[in-house]
Amino acid sequence: MSTPTLSFDKGSLILKGDVRVPHSFWDNRTKSFRSQGLYYRDIIEYLNQSKILIDDNVQQLIPSPNFKSNISLRGYQNKALQNWIKAGKKGTIVLPTGSGKTIIAIKAIEEANTASIIIVPTLDLLEQWRTKLIESFNIEIGVYGGGTNKLESVTVATYNSAYLRAGEIGNRFGLIIFDEVHHLPAEGYKQIAEMFTAQYRMGLTATFKREDMLHNELPRLIGGIVFKLQPSDLAGSYLAEYSLERINVDLSEHEKKEYDHYFKQFTDFLIRRKIKLTNTHDFRKFIMITGRDKSARQALLSRNKALEIAFNSETKIQALKEILKSNLNEQIIIFTQHNQLVHRISKQFLLPYITYLTSKDERNEILNRFKDGRFWTVVTSKVLDEGIDVPKASLGIIVSGTGSSREFIQRLGRLLRKNRRKKSKLIEIVSKETTEMRTSWKRKRSRA
């Protein structure tokens, strides 16, 4: 009887021979058992425990040097790393922005001492990671993203590039690290974790939970939470001290009348149709209905019009004006939900702005001027929520946003990097007697 063989095929494992393993299914086309690359470690452990000999041709790891850096870990960073090691070098570390998640990952690369790939959501983060890795290991770092496809023993890739190339490079690494791992459970991106055979896996994030509950997939893809701290656990010692404030403003008489009119149209429709919107899943189902139901579509438009009035009220702009006037010595980031309000604030207060439409060069120029103090305020819509290092920012103002606690914590995270013993503040401006009050409460259910 010939020895069974295990091989890698475009993100899948193919087992040929008279043996059955967990997590596999019969592929009649290839006359073999097939499994996701994700389960390589489980399959090997099963075969070893069962004393079944196979010809393993799966991993073709990129040759690596003996990884060594001069980085030292803080106490909580070392505890996070040790917990990850005890969990079999799998799992997610949840730490606030500015607490040194990158440093922990670099020590994990040392510990695993194998070809490693780091997956990041943006080109900005790709460059930040590449720079830090070169500084730490003094070796050439591979890049997959932004038009570059180059493999090295340590490689940084965007989620998009890793997704597109997983079938080609999924068996080249022993350790895979997902930065901002809350992105991973998305339908396309989760295939990265499923197609890579890396036996060691680490997730890094400040905000583990997703509103759509897809974070429940993460234990299967990379392992569960092995260490977690909130911003409040590190404030004053390793992160800036901070405070949270909410300013409630009244809509003008005209705005209130318009808001009530449009929001009543929306709620009347829900009552007539006996539709309850208690969570994100319910709302997603409602959105699907609007595609084929004219009345539902009109109700949605009425809701959006009501929210637009609450988000863009004149009293909010006046409150913002007073905050800016009272904080002339602070470096400020103004957060909004939509570009329309970004442009309005930028024009009215003569402030630089960054949106997803801002070119990379212009964005870098604005951020560099903000960092060196030539700009004291920047207004943005979501673009600065994650992955951008703005250590001098000391005041954040949320003029509008969603009910996502993740968004709230990410925006707070922009202010937490310790800098000359600064104390930071995050202020929300909320329209009273509107759904924004509930939105504010929702996003702070997981407040630090």
HUJOHU-V744467 format. One record per pair of residues at least 24 apart in sequence whose ideal C-beta (glycine too) atoms are under 7 Angstrom apart, sorted by the first residue. I is the first residue (numbers start at 0). J is the second residue. D is the distance in whole Angstrom. If there is no record, write none. Layout:
<<I & J & D> <I & J & D>>
This chain:
<<2 & 52 & 6> <2 & 53 & 6> <2 & 54 & 5> <3 & 53 & 5> <4 & 53 & 7> <4 & 54 & 4> <4 & 56 & 6> <5 & 53 & 5> <5 & 55 & 5> <5 & 56 & 7> <5 & 57 & 6> <6 & 56 & 5> <6 & 57 & 6> <7 & 36 & 7> <7 & 57 & 5> <7 & 169 & 7> <7 & 170 & 4> <7 & 196 & 6> <9 & 166 & 4> <10 & 36 & 5> <10 & 165 & 5> <10 & 166 & 5> <10 & 169 & 5> <10 & 194 & 3> <11 & 35 & 7> <11 & 36 & 7> <12 & 36 & 6> <12 & 39 & 6> <12 & 42 & 7> <12 & 57 & 6> <18 & 51 & 6> <20 & 45 & 6> <20 & 46 & 7> <21 & 45 & 6> <35 & 193 & 5> <35 & 194 & 7> <36 & 169 & 5> <36 & 170 & 7> <36 & 193 & 7> <36 & 194 & 5> <36 & 195 & 6> <36 & 196 & 4> <37 & 192 & 6> <37 & 193 & 5> <37 & 220 & 7> <39 & 196 & 4> <39 & 198 & 7> <40 & 198 & 4> <57 & 170 & 6> <57 & 196 & 6> <58 & 170 & 5> <58 & 196 & 6> <59 & 170 & 6> <59 & 171 & 6> <60 & 113 & 6> <60 & 114 & 5> <60 & 171 & 6> <60 & 172 & 7> <60 & 173 & 6> <61 & 114 & 4> <61 & 150 & 6> <61 & 151 & 7> <61 & 152 & 5> <61 & 171 & 5> <62 & 152 & 7> <63 & 113 & 6> <63 & 114 & 5> <63 & 152 & 4> <64 & 138 & 6> <64 & 152 & 7> <65 & 112 & 7> <66 & 108 & 5> <66 & 109 & 5> <66 & 112 & 6> <66 & 136 & 6> <67 & 109 & 6> <68 & 105 & 6> <68 & 109 & 6> <68 & 135 & 4> <68 & 136 & 6> <70 & 102 & 6> <70 & 105 & 6> <70 & 106 & 6> <70 & 135 & 6> <72 & 102 & 7> <72 & 106 & 6> <73 & 99 & 7> <73 & 237 & 7> <75 & 228 & 6> <76 & 102 & 6> <76 & 103 & 5> <78 & 226 & 6> <79 & 103 & 5> <79 & 226 & 4> <80 & 106 & 5> <80 & 107 & 6> <82 & 225 & 4> <82 & 226 & 5> <83 & 107 & 7> <83 & 201 & 6> <83 & 225 & 5> <84 & 110 & 6> <86 & 222 & 6> <86 & 225 & 5> <88 & 199 & 4> <89 & 199 & 7> <89 & 200 & 5> <89 & 221 & 6> <89 & 222 & 3> <90 & 201 & 7> <90 & 221 & 7> <90 & 222 & 4> <90 & 223 & 6> <90 & 224 & 7> <90 & 225 & 4> <91 & 180 & 6> <91 & 202 & 4> <91 & 204 & 7> <91 & 207 & 6> <91 & 217 & 6> <91 & 221 & 6> <91 & 222 & 7> <91 & 223 & 7> <91 & 224 & 5> <91 & 225 & 7> <92 & 201 & 7> <92 & 203 & 6> <92 & 225 & 6> <92 & 226 & 5> <93 & 204 & 6> <93 & 205 & 7> <93 & 207 & 5> <93 & 224 & 6> <93 & 227 & 4> <94 & 205 & 7> <94 & 228 & 6> <95 & 205 & 5> <95 & 228 & 7> <95 & 229 & 7> <95 & 230 & 4> <95 & 233 & 6> <95 & 238 & 6> <95 & 412 & 6> <95 & 415 & 6> <96 & 205 & 5> <96 & 412 & 3> <96 & 413 & 7> <96 & 415 & 6> <97 & 238 & 5> <97 & 412 & 7> <97 & 415 & 5> <97 & 416 & 4> <97 & 417 & 7> <98 & 233 & 6> <98 & 237 & 6> <98 & 238 & 6> <100 & 203 & 4> <101 & 128 & 7> <101 & 131 & 6> <104 & 176 & 5> <104 & 201 & 6> <104 & 203 & 6> <105 & 135 & 5> <107 & 174 & 7> <107 & 176 & 7> <107 & 201 & 6> <108 & 153 & 7> <108 & 174 & 6> <111 & 173 & 6> <111 & 174 & 4> <111 & 199 & 5> <113 & 173 & 3> <113 & 174 & 6> <114 & 152 & 5> <114 & 171 & 6> <114 & 172 & 5> <114 & 173 & 6> <115 & 153 & 5> <115 & 172 & 6> <115 & 174 & 4> <115 & 176 & 7> <116 & 154 & 5> <116 & 156 & 6> <116 & 172 & 4> <116 & 175 & 5> <117 & 155 & 5> <117 & 176 & 5> <117 & 178 & 6> <118 & 156 & 6> <118 & 158 & 6> <118 & 161 & 5> <118 & 175 & 7> <118 & 176 & 7> <118 & 177 & 5> <118 & 178 & 7> <118 & 191 & 6> <119 & 155 & 6> <119 & 157 & 6> <119 & 178 & 5> <119 & 179 & 7> <120 & 157 & 7> <120 & 158 & 5> <120 & 179 & 5> <120 & 182 & 5> <120 & 386 & 6> <121 & 386 & 5> <122 & 157 & 7> <123 & 386 & 6> <123 & 387 & 6> <124 & 178 & 6> <124 & 386 & 4> <125 & 155 & 5> <125 & 157 & 6> <127 & 388 & 7> <128 & 155 & 5> <129 & 155 & 5> <158 & 182 & 6> <158 & 188 & 5> <158 & 191 & 7> <161 & 191 & 5> <162 & 187 & 6> <162 & 188 & 6> <162 & 190 & 6> <162 & 191 & 5> <165 & 190 & 6> <165 & 191 & 5> <165 & 194 & 4> <165 & 195 & 6> <166 & 194 & 6> <169 & 194 & 5> <169 & 195 & 4> <169 & 196 & 6> <170 & 196 & 5> <172 & 197 & 5> <173 & 197 & 6> <173 & 198 & 6> <173 & 199 & 6> <174 & 199 & 4> <175 & 200 & 5> <176 & 201 & 5> <176 & 203 & 7> <177 & 202 & 5> <177 & 203 & 7> <177 & 221 & 6> <178 & 203 & 5> <179 & 204 & 6> <179 & 385 & 6> <179 & 386 & 7> <180 & 204 & 5> <180 & 217 & 7> <180 & 221 & 7> <181 & 206 & 6> <181 & 207 & 6> <181 & 209 & 6> <181 & 214 & 7> <181 & 405 & 6> <183 & 217 & 7> <183 & 220 & 6> <184 & 209 & 7> <184 & 213 & 4> <184 & 214 & 6> <184 & 216 & 4> <184 & 217 & 6> <189 & 216 & 6> <189 & 220 & 6> <192 & 220 & 4> <192 & 221 & 6> <205 & 408 & 6> <205 & 409 & 7> <205 & 412 & 5> <206 & 405 & 4> <206 & 408 & 5> <206 & 409 & 6> <208 & 404 & 7> <208 & 405 & 7> <208 & 445 & 7> <209 & 405 & 7> <210 & 279 & 5> <210 & 403 & 5> <211 & 279 & 5> <229 & 447 & 4> <230 & 411 & 6> <230 & 415 & 6> <230 & 447 & 4> <231 & 447 & 4> <237 & 417 & 7> <238 & 415 & 4> <238 & 417 & 6> <239 & 414 & 7> <239 & 415 & 5> <239 & 416 & 7> <239 & 417 & 5> <239 & 418 & 7> <239 & 421 & 5> <239 & 422 & 6> <239 & 423 & 5> <240 & 422 & 4> <241 & 411 & 7> <241 & 414 & 6> <241 & 415 & 7> <241 & 422 & 7> <241 & 423 & 4> <241 & 424 & 6> <241 & 425 & 7> <242 & 424 & 5> <243 & 425 & 5> <243 & 446 & 7> <244 & 424 & 6> <244 & 426 & 5> <245 & 427 & 5> <245 & 429 & 6> <245 & 439 & 6> <246 & 318 & 6> <246 & 426 & 6> <246 & 427 & 7> <246 & 428 & 5> <247 & 429 & 5> <247 & 431 & 5> <248 & 312 & 7> <248 & 314 & 4> <248 & 315 & 6> <248 & 318 & 5> <248 & 428 & 6> <248 & 430 & 6> <248 & 431 & 7> <249 & 314 & 6> <249 & 431 & 5> <250 & 312 & 5> <250 & 314 & 7> <250 & 430 & 6> <251 & 312 & 7> <251 & 313 & 6> <251 & 314 & 6> <254 & 308 & 5> <254 & 312 & 5> <257 & 308 & 6> <258 & 305 & 5> <258 & 308 & 5> <258 & 309 & 6> <258 & 433 & 6> <261 & 301 & 4> <261 & 304 & 4> <261 & 305 & 4> <262 & 302 & 7> <262 & 305 & 4> <264 & 298 & 6> <264 & 301 & 4> <265 & 298 & 5> <265 & 301 & 5> <265 & 302 & 4> <265 & 305 & 7> <268 & 294 & 6> <268 & 295 & 7> <268 & 298 & 4> <309 & 430 & 4> <309 & 433 & 4> <309 & 434 & 7> <309 & 435 & 5> <310 & 336 & 6> <310 & 340 & 6> <310 & 399 & 4> <311 & 340 & 6> <312 & 430 & 5> <315 & 398 & 6> <315 & 428 & 5> <315 & 430 & 7> <316 & 347 & 7> <318 & 428 & 5> <319 & 344 & 7> <319 & 396 & 7> <319 & 398 & 6> <319 & 428 & 6> <322 & 396 & 6> <322 & 426 & 6> <323 & 348 & 7> <323 & 376 & 7> <326 & 394 & 6> <329 & 393 & 5> <329 & 394 & 4> <330 & 369 & 7> <330 & 375 & 6> <330 & 391 & 5> <330 & 392 & 5> <330 & 393 & 6> <331 & 375 & 7> <331 & 376 & 4> <331 & 394 & 5> <331 & 396 & 6> <332 & 377 & 6> <332 & 379 & 7> <332 & 383 & 6> <332 & 389 & 7> <332 & 392 & 5> <332 & 395 & 5> <332 & 413 & 6> <333 & 376 & 7> <333 & 378 & 4> <333 & 396 & 5> <333 & 398 & 6> <334 & 379 & 6> <334 & 395 & 6> <334 & 396 & 7> <334 & 397 & 5> <334 & 398 & 7> <334 & 400 & 6> <334 & 410 & 5> <335 & 378 & 7> <335 & 380 & 5> <335 & 398 & 5> <335 & 399 & 5> <336 & 380 & 7> <336 & 399 & 4> <336 & 400 & 5> <336 & 401 & 7> <337 & 380 & 6> <338 & 380 & 5> <340 & 398 & 6> <340 & 399 & 6> <341 & 378 & 5> <341 & 379 & 7> <341 & 380 & 5> <344 & 378 & 5> <345 & 378 & 5> <350 & 376 & 5> <350 & 377 & 7> <350 & 378 & 5> <351 & 377 & 6> <352 & 378 & 5> <352 & 379 & 7> <353 & 377 & 6> <353 & 379 & 5> <353 & 382 & 5> <353 & 383 & 6> <354 & 379 & 7> <354 & 380 & 5> <354 & 382 & 6> <355 & 382 & 6> <383 & 413 & 6> <384 & 409 & 4> <384 & 410 & 6> <385 & 409 & 5> <389 & 413 & 6> <390 & 416 & 4> <390 & 418 & 5> <391 & 418 & 6> <393 & 421 & 5> <393 & 423 & 5> <394 & 423 & 7> <394 & 424 & 5> <395 & 425 & 4> <396 & 426 & 5> <396 & 428 & 7> <397 & 425 & 7> <397 & 427 & 5> <397 & 428 & 7> <398 & 428 & 5> <400 & 442 & 7> <401 & 438 & 7> <401 & 442 & 7> <402 & 438 & 4> <402 & 441 & 4> <402 & 442 & 5> <403 & 442 & 6> <404 & 442 & 5> <404 & 443 & 7> <404 & 444 & 6> <404 & 445 & 4> <406 & 442 & 6> <407 & 442 & 4> <407 & 443 & 6> <407 & 446 & 7> <408 & 445 & 7> <408 & 447 & 7> <411 & 447 & 7>>
